[in-house]
């Protein structure tokens, strides 16, 4: 996998997300369409969706190095207290360094204060010295609420 293809894919995804957000903001309000969408959403069972996908795009500009980052978490299946998810994270910079992490996980709410999870990830790092590192990770997590 060449770094140029990775950078191109990352930029295309970033531009698509930014374009979609800009188009959504630029769309004039349409009360009839908004009401139809609300009625359609109200007709769907509320219990089907508990968690929405999360997309974070970021970047850091500096005098020595510029960095672009993406984080994407997508629920695959979900019940009221359980969610299987896909997670992707990536980072590229202008110093020929890149890092990508892809994984799957399961999180279960034990009660209102505790969430138990398990996950598996594959990580890839290409350093600015052209060294490549890969690793696989499995783990468990316990998260607490307020």
Phi, psi and omega in degrees: 000122182273145182297328179297321178292323179294314179298317180297317179295318179298314180295320179297315178298317180297314181295323178296316180295316180294320179297318179296320179293319180293320179294320180296319180290328184277347182287124180292149180298141178229098185304321180294315179293319178298318179294319179296319179295321179295317179296320179295317179295322179292331181285339180280142178298130182294336184283353183284331184234117178249328180230139179258158175299152179237128176234122176239128175243140181207170178199158177226130180248129180219178180282332181260331187202143175246139186232138171244140183225148175220141174225131180222123175237124183235118173295131180264312173223149181208140171243182182301325183236014185214144180213127166268139184217159173249139182226131177228135175224141179215153179213133174228156175219174182271015177251023180062032176246140178211155180214135179224139179227130179226137182199172176231152180204171178227133175232135181232127176281115179284321173199195184287350182249345186227137174235127178255135182223161174220148184208162172220135183226152168242130183240141177227133177227127172247117183278167178291349176263016180064028172265136179249135179231135176229151175202156173244144183227136168233149182195174174233156181217149173230119181250143179246151180265191183296000000 
